[in-house]
Amino acid sequence: MRPFAYDRAETTALAARHPTAQGQTDAKVQFLAGGTTLLDLMKLDVLRPERVVDITPLKARHSGIEVGPDGLRLGGLAAMAAVADHPAVKRDYPAIAEALQLAASPQLRNMATLGGNVLQRTRCPYYRDPSWAACNKRTPGSGCAAIGGFNRQHAVLGVSERCIAQYPGDFAVALAALDAEVELVGPGGARRISILDLHTGSDRPHIEHSLRPGEVIVGFRVPAAPWARRSTYLKIRDRQSYEFAIASAAVALDLDGGVVRHARIGLGGMAYKPWRAKAAEAALVGKPLTEDTATAAARLALEGAVGHGHNDYKVELGRRTVVRALLAASATEV
Amino acid sequence: MAYDASDDPRQLFGRPTPRIDGVAKVTGAARYASDEPVANPAYAYLVTSAVARGRVAGFDLDQARAAPGFIDVLTHENVGGQVKTNPDPAGKPDNTTTLESDKIWHDGQIIAVVLAESFEAARDAAHRVGVRYAAEAPSASFDSPGVQVEAHKPQTPDAKKGDAAGAFEGAPVKVEARYSTPTQHHNPIELFTTTCVWDGPKLTIYEPTQSMWGLKGGLAKQLSLDPKDVRTVSRFVGGAFGSKGSPTGRTAWIALAAKRLNRPVKLIASRDQGFTIATYRAETRQQVKLGATRDGKLVSFFHEGWEVTSRPSGYNVAGVETTARMYACPNIATAVNVVHADRNTPGFMRAPPETPYMFGLESAMDELAYALNMDPVELRRVNDTQTDPVDGRPFSSRSLMPCFDQAAARFGWSRRDPKPGAMRDGDWQVGWGCATACYPSNIGPAAARLSLTPSGKAAIQLAGHEIGTGAYTTVAVTVAHALGLKVEDVTVTMGDSDLPPVPVAGGSNNAASTTNVAYKACQMVRDRVAGAAVKAQDSPFHGADPAALRLQDGLLRGPGNLSEPLDKAVARTGGRLEVYAENIPAGLPPSAAQGLYEGKMVMSRGTGRKDVTAFAFGAHFVEMRVHVRTREARVGRVVSAFAAGTIVNPTTAHSQFMSGAIWGLSAALHEATEIDADAARYVNDNLADYLLPVNADVPPIEIIMVPEKDDRVNPLGVKGIGEIGITGMNAAVANAVFHATGKRIRDLPIRVEHLL
């Protein structure tokens, strides 16, 4: 870990005084909240900020959990554990609560904030160890050691020849399925963007997200919707707990009898960024939710998936995960 | 209690006893090597190679030197010739080097040591070291271009009997299959640390080790010191599993650094460095051919292994020595090949030979059971034997089938529908599998110093190793019961090479070696007390036969319910009652004692004895559950039974058996070190990506200790139990997965993609 200057920002306005190209891996200023990604990467010498701005004082104003008629509002600095354990979130937005509950460990869920969690960096081992020279995410233009390397955990959706890193999180996948928006405050004022526009693509892997310099995630809005209660997050992993997904699906269904009125499908554990499978959703509308329709939708959800050897299995596993999640959601009592 | 005239020491054991060091451990009072306070230490951080083969062309050190707190840096350029190369785990000089020269043998090789005023400063400076490599294309593993395959030349000939090839040809029922096991790393929670302190010519090394005297002797050689000037201290070890069994290359450089700086130096290597600066379990490939009669009797056994090692070292584990002895068979052939790649040298890891090789054998036995349409337990019964099939010697004791029968009964095996895929629980396919567990019973020479005070307090000192097994407690139990004291009246001091030597805590010899020498010391104490009593006019035992006297219930006791309090009986021996005991196990030459004091690995091995073949045996039964859609394989429940002679302390024995079983599950389902095929570098070298089971992965595990009395293995009848638990479990899991799904997984670990 390189020596760095430490600041505390008591307000978003103070945080905004630290405008930096935050989305870039090599940003010289980094915001610190729970620290569960940032500090690791600093110790590993992957991130070398010259200044760390601690935004935990913002918790006082931005860690609320509100469930209202228009939807759910979550403070950007709320602890993952607080949201996972919230009775109304569990009841009305089960996919959100489950995604958080299945993430990490109790210790990490207590420390980590929602805003930091959605921006969690990839677990690509070639990214996380600077002794590997080739990593376009760390060093633009240096290549990708994972392509042709050991890539069992890597993404099959949204990848490019520049980067096949997998987005590791769970919560953002549930947000993607449920049409969530991200609330931002920065030097230019407040704005909202779709969760699907927060993370940027694999064509420029050294850019992580679309936040403007000095912007802080202060909250998330999940609209109320008839499918939110019949939602679930299914996480497939190599061990039962404390492990990243090798495939996951956040699904939500609005059913009329057995027939699908609306469907929402988010995919994790297999994509470069939180993924939304809109073609699969559309294919389900107006049809009964059966093994066959779920299978057809799953095929669409994984269309365009590209394996790189060790991770080829994720295409089939991803389909099966979607089918299992859809059938589970349709069988849920609401 | 009545006087007990029994001469059978085994009756002293078997009472469940909590760890005497348990409170110290859970309160943080237990002092691990890097906890030892030293004055004004400098901190070391290792720089390790980012390429697997080639040379260091040069260093760019300006940035590191400019880092705050920087003190010094060692590289081959300034200290290259100053220490001798650490031998490989087998004791052979052919090992990879560290910073002796510019040569790079493997990924993560130590190429520089940065010294600074704090750990953080040393790490920062180390990150600023620039290295220029002259890299060459490395060979990663079996299928890589450039590996060299060499037939293993064993010290004793490969197990061979009859005509295995001919018998296989003619066998009515055959199984022929290839299996593989992955690279695995120990990952003890306590990292690889070293603290070196010089006092004039004397060097003290605080380092977690399984071999106090081995580390002492090894470092004396590397540093050209008189062994009496080297002291090693390691009072508690936070997990070792073989990784701390033999000296590693790091230690000599830290000693040298401390010498250069004239100041203590402390190293705490990082987790990822632990993957490459110490040893590991190398990947294996195996071919097994079993031929049997239609009623299941083996007529031909063939087992061949391939194991990866480093370029210079021939280290291998050759588990066929064990597998060839499992079942009666008239025709046996085995072979082992070592495959040299650009890798660090592998080494001991819990049941080094048996964990990989029993996977091959016990999977093949399950396949044979299906080929025969026979229950897998019955197949073991048909081929059970009390005679070593290779050497014709009797087993000292062998309770394999009682283990199978008791565990099967608890498990409910009789309710098993043998048809694969026949059992189901909702969306989960359910399968039941079993396998044999085994480990040779080894014992080494050992020494101990024991004293007894008139107030009934005993103190025993030996350079033993508490690596988590409960070693302090087993020694305390032995002394307490042999001297008729309470466990809390016994003080055990271990973990310091200034104390009498015991063997490496490896090969599951620790309990047998230390309890037998402790018991011998107790006998010497008893002899002194009894001898004095029978000569004393004021003793009730005046003129009695000293051999009939016993130390029991805090008294000196004899026939006719006569007794004398210890204060009188002990005081009478005159001065301090202290003995120094050495135990050289039967069958070893008297020169074995010399090896003990030189820190050499001298052992009476269960497979190398002239009188008997000595093994502990066991049986695992596992329920596996596989999701019908997404194919995760999860463990439902486990019942394992073991017969391992005298159980010294059932409390810690239970933990040993159970932890071994859990590691077996992990070896089957989770653990694998992934290697980048082009770069020959470990990829998942951290505890997030190197998967270990979490609590949720470990179901209820029932351990049965099958009583077994062994008169021949050693005087106390103690067989080691530290390693047997892991053996065979990987096969039991794969066999259960086959039963659940109909899919035979021959390559570990078992993952979702194998079952899709």
Interface residues (C-beta under 8 A of the other chain):
Chain A: M1 R2 P3 K43 D45 R123 P125 Y126 D129 S131 W132 A133 A145 G148 G149 F150 R152 Q153 I236 R237 D238 R239 Q240 S241 Y242 E243 I246 A247 Y313 E316 L317 R320 T321 V323 R324
Chain B: T48 A50 P68 E120 R123 D124 H127 D272 H627 R629 T630 R631 E632 R634 L669 H670 E674 I675 D676 A677 D678 A679 R681 V683 N684 D685 A688 D689 L691 P693 V694 N695 A696 D697 R751 V752 E753 L756
